[in-house]
Amino acid sequence: MQPFNFKVVAEDESEGIAIAVAGQTIVDIQNLLTDIGRDMIRTDLRLQNGIPDSILDKFILKTGGQSSGGIGTRPADHADVLIDDAMAKLCKTLSFFGQGGTGAWMDTEFTDPFERGNVARDLIALNDHLAGHVLKYGKDGQGEMEEFRKLKRDKLQEYVKKGNNFRGFAIGSLFQDPKKNRWLFRNSMTAVPVTLSKAVPTDTARRLSGDKVVLVRGSIRRNSDDMITGIDGIDWIEELSIVKFLRMISSDRDIPLLNAVAAVPYHDASRNTWTLRYDPLGIRVTKDSWDSCVMAFHDYFVFLWKTYVEAKSEFSGEEKDIRDLLLSMPSALPNIE
């Protein structure tokens, strides 16, 4: 990874800046990168609740790195390029909003409404803490650096104010509590209350409840621990028969794929267990929450990758077939001959 460089300058670059401003800018950039990474993880892994620290740690910035000054990043490990994509998106975000951009760009770039609000909040904080200074950023050695200085604060504040009133998607299972005459939604050990809008007939909800894994759309409420606490006004429900992953992620690997791994999901309502299966590689994992099942599925894939692709052993028969299939999947094969 070519290091990025961030630095704060005064309008008159011959003047110095307060250390407090420079230090706070580092914190603001880190917060923005983490929330951008969080949105990417939600999109790639379809995680529903709090994201494990072992994954979020991928987005920790390092001061200095190989950059010539300012705030930099050290090159990412060859097998973990997720930070490259997150940094590129961070610079793209700064470029759009730092030059006065508005409109629906935020909605299309950040699909999760919760993370969209976090990114908006981060940009406002960065803008306010700069207090009239200019943030310069870009890759080392690639021409003139870009500038962040013209944020339309009021437009972004709308995303913060609306918060979870934005409609989003959630994966889980629906079931009805006949004693209290209410609908509940579950993707972990805890069920949360939900309401249905008039767009979803009760008969449709019943048909898609129980053992079925469903994708629902509504106003998702979360607590401070990033856990879903309820969904209001569900206006769309669809059975989820296939889950496609275009990037396999574990705590120490990131493997972008050319062709998606299409896993088949199952839910056992009586035991409250979740299963993901991918027959071509013989992967089948069962856990007590959707998120833990997804992470175990990715860990299993990465285990196979380490065993059959990174190992220098010779394989034959079924094991060679597994290796050949794995080698055919990634869009890039770092350090593999």
Buried (B, 14 or more C-beta within 10 A) or exposed (E): BBBBBBBBBBEEEEEEBEEEBBEBBBEBBBBBBBBBBBBBBBBBBBBBBBBEEEBBEBBEBEEEBBBEEBBBBBEBBEBBBBBBBBBEBBBEBBBBBBBEBBEEEBEEBBBBBBBBBBBBBBBBBBBEBBEEBBBBBBBBEEEEBBBBBEBBEEBBEEBBEBBBEBBBBBBBBBBBEEEEEEBBBBBBEEBBBBBBEEEBEEEEBEEBBBEBBBBBBBBBBBEEEBBBEBBBBBBBBEEBEEBEBEBBBBBEBBBBBEEEBEBBBBBEBEEBBBBBBBEEBEBBBBBEBBBBBBBBBBBBBBEBBBBBBEEEEEBEEEEEBBBEEBEEBBEEEEEEE
